[in-house]
Structure formats: structure tokens, C-alpha cells
Amino acid sequence: MEERYPFIAVYILASRRHGTLYVGVTSDLITRMNQHRDGAFEGFTKRYGVTRLVWFERFDLMTDAIRREKQLKKYRRDWKINLIERDNREWEDLFPGLLR
């Protein structure tokens, strides 16, 4: 499957394994991740050091991505952890893989 960049995504960041979580949506995950990592904007992720990409889901339409983001934000913490660990048991940072 050919990769298309940039792409729309809903994503979960973590400060560390089972640490602070952040759910977001973006139309360009690579650029947005660089912003999180550089601390480009004041706010939650900068304040709590939440920069590890531990889960993401691609979408074709922003409306669908926003709907999914809102759904995930309503999830209890343990549900989010289960979602992450279903595909990323070790909570590895997935960002470097996007750059390959």
C-alpha cells in the first residue's frame, strides 16, 4: 500500500508507559508531531511532556476523524490503555516509523 503524506489522523500521545495521555486530531500528523516535540505551542502537551506517539488511526475525511476523536475523549482511561496496548504493547514511540 502506497503511503500518502500528509494524512488525517486521530492520535494518542503519552508522557511514558501508563503516563499522562493526550488525544488529538490533525490533517498532518508528521508536522503536528514535530510541533508537539518542539514545544511549539503552550498548553497541555508541553506542560506535561506528552510527546510519545503511542497510537494513531488514519482517516480520509476530517469529519470522521473529529467524530472519532470526540469518541476517544469520552473513553475511560483504562479503555484508552487497552486500545494502545492492543497494537503497541510496549508503548513504543511510533513517530520514527512514520519518517521512514
C-alpha positions in Angstrom: 0.0 0.0 0.0 1.4 3.4 -1.0 1.7 5.9 1.8 0.1 9.3 1.3 1.5 12.3 3.3 0.2 14.3 4.8 -2.7 12.3 6.2 -5.6 13.0 8.5 -5.2 11.1 11.8 -6.6 10.8 15.3 -3.7 10.1 17.7 -2.8 9.4 21.3 0.4 10.7 22.9 1.8 9.6 26.2 4.5 11.0 28.5 5.7 7.4 29.2 4.2 4.0 29.6 0.9 4.4 31.5 1.7 8.0 31.9 -0.2 11.1 31.0 -2.3 10.7 27.8 -3.4 13.2 25.2 -5.9 12.6 22.4 -5.7 14.8 19.3 -6.7 15.1 15.7 -4.8 16.6 12.8 -4.7 16.9 9.0 -0.9 16.4 9.0 0.4 14.0 11.7 4.1 14.4 10.9 4.0 18.2 11.2 1.9 18.1 14.3 4.2 15.6 16.0 7.2 17.9 15.3 5.2 20.7 16.9 4.5 18.6 20.0 8.1 17.5 20.3 9.5 21.0 19.8 7.0 22.5 22.3 5.9 24.9 19.6 2.7 25.8 21.5 1.9 26.5 25.1 -0.5 24.0 26.5 -1.2 20.6 28.0 1.4 18.5 26.0 4.2 21.0 26.6 3.4 21.4 30.3 3.2 17.6 30.9 5.9 16.5 28.5 3.5 14.4 26.4 5.4 13.7 23.2 5.4 10.0 22.6 3.1 8.8 19.8 1.7 5.5 21.0 -1.4 5.1 18.8 -2.9 6.6 15.7 -5.7 5.9 13.2 -5.8 7.3 9.7 -8.9 8.8 8.1 -9.9 10.0 4.6 -12.3 12.7 6.0 -11.7 15.2 8.7 -15.4 15.0 9.8 -14.9 11.2 10.5 -11.6 11.9 12.4 -13.2 14.6 14.6 -16.1 12.2 15.4 -13.6 9.5 16.4 -11.5 12.0 18.5 -14.6 13.0 20.4 -15.5 9.3 21.0 -12.0 8.6 22.3 -12.0 11.6 24.6 -15.1 10.2 26.3 -13.4 6.8 26.8 -12.3 6.0 30.3 -8.5 5.9 30.8 -8.4 2.1 31.1 -10.2 1.8 27.7 -7.6 4.1 26.1 -4.8 2.0 27.6 -6.4 -1.2 26.2 -6.6 0.5 22.8 -2.9 1.4 22.9 -1.8 -2.0 24.1 -3.8 -3.9 21.6 -1.4 -2.7 18.9 1.6 -1.3 20.8 2.0 -3.5 23.9 5.4 -1.9 24.8 4.2 1.7 24.3 7.0 2.3 21.7 7.2 5.7 20.1 5.6 5.2 16.6 6.8 8.6 15.3 10.2 7.4 14.0 8.4 4.8 11.9 6.4 7.5 10.1 9.6 9.1 8.9 10.8 6.0 7.1 
